[in-house]
Amino acid sequence: MACVCRVSCSSAAGISRSTSVVIAYLISEVGMNYEKAFMSVRRARRCIQPNEGFVHQLRKYHRRLKKARALAAGDQQLLESQDSNPDD
């Protein structure tokens, strides 16, 4: 079943800051990685362009969140793969 999520989040142009908030939500609550979350938002709004600093922080957030969830689940294999693939 496809995930249907309706979120309204706006700033002046809706290109970087509000986009980053929605991407962070998708990473946190839906479990997407940065690339999947970005493409999901891009399908809904073609003009998005999170700034480089936000992209860096979102990728870092995804790695930390994935690591924290692996620790909570006791998944040593996932933790080891995280160390070898930092962009996932």
C-alpha distance (Angstrom), angle and dihedral (degrees) to the residues before:
residue distance angle dihedral
M1 . . .
A2 3.81 . .
C3 3.77 120.0 .
V4 3.79 112.5 -114.5
C5 3.75 112.5 -161.1
R6 3.78 125.3 170.6
V7 3.77 114.6 -167.5
S8 3.77 128.8 167.0
C9 3.76 112.7 -157.5
S10 3.78 122.7 154.4
S11 3.76 142.8 175.2
A12 3.81 129.5 167.8
A13 3.81 96.6 -64.4
G14 3.81 102.0 2.8
I15 3.79 91.3 -134.6
S16 3.81 108.0 110.9
R17 3.80 118.6 -0.9
S18 3.80 101.1 40.5
T19 3.80 89.7 38.8
S20 3.80 89.4 56.0
V21 3.81 91.3 51.4
V22 3.81 91.5 52.9
I23 3.83 91.6 46.3
A24 3.82 89.9 50.4
Y25 3.81 89.1 51.3
L26 3.81 91.6 51.8
I27 3.81 90.7 48.7
S28 3.79 92.7 48.7
E29 3.78 104.4 37.1
V30 3.80 105.0 25.1
G31 3.81 97.1 34.9
M32 3.80 97.7 -124.4
N33 3.78 123.0 150.1
Y34 3.80 119.1 -124.0
E35 3.81 96.1 -92.8
K36 3.81 94.8 49.7
A37 3.80 92.3 45.4
F38 3.81 91.7 47.8
M39 3.81 92.4 50.4
S40 3.79 91.5 46.5
V41 3.81 91.2 54.2
R42 3.81 91.5 42.1
R43 3.82 90.6 56.2
A44 3.80 88.7 57.1
R45 3.82 96.4 40.5
R46 3.81 118.0 22.1
C47 3.83 97.2 -167.2
I48 3.81 98.1 64.5
Q49 3.79 119.1 130.0
P50 3.80 116.1 163.4
N51 3.79 110.8 -158.1
E52 3.79 119.3 -106.7
G53 3.81 93.7 -104.5
F54 3.81 92.4 53.4
V55 3.82 91.1 48.0
H56 3.80 90.7 52.1
Q57 3.81 91.6 49.1
L58 3.81 93.2 46.4
R59 3.81 92.1 51.8
K60 3.81 89.7 47.8
Y61 3.83 90.2 47.9
H62 3.80 90.8 52.7
R63 3.83 92.3 50.9
R64 3.82 92.5 48.2
L65 3.78 93.3 45.8
K66 3.81 92.3 48.5
K67 3.80 90.8 48.7
A68 3.82 92.4 48.2
R69 3.80 91.1 50.3
A70 3.80 91.1 48.5
L71 3.80 90.4 50.8
A72 3.79 90.9 49.3
A73 3.80 90.1 50.3
G74 3.80 93.2 43.2
D75 3.81 90.8 -123.4
Q76 3.81 103.9 160.0
Q77 3.82 93.6 171.4
L78 3.81 91.5 57.3
L79 3.80 90.7 48.5
E80 3.80 91.0 53.0
S81 3.81 92.1 49.5
Q82 3.81 89.6 50.3
D83 3.79 90.5 59.1
S84 3.81 91.1 53.0
N85 3.85 96.2 43.8
P86 3.84 110.1 38.9
D87 3.84 95.9 169.4
D88 3.80 96.9 59.7
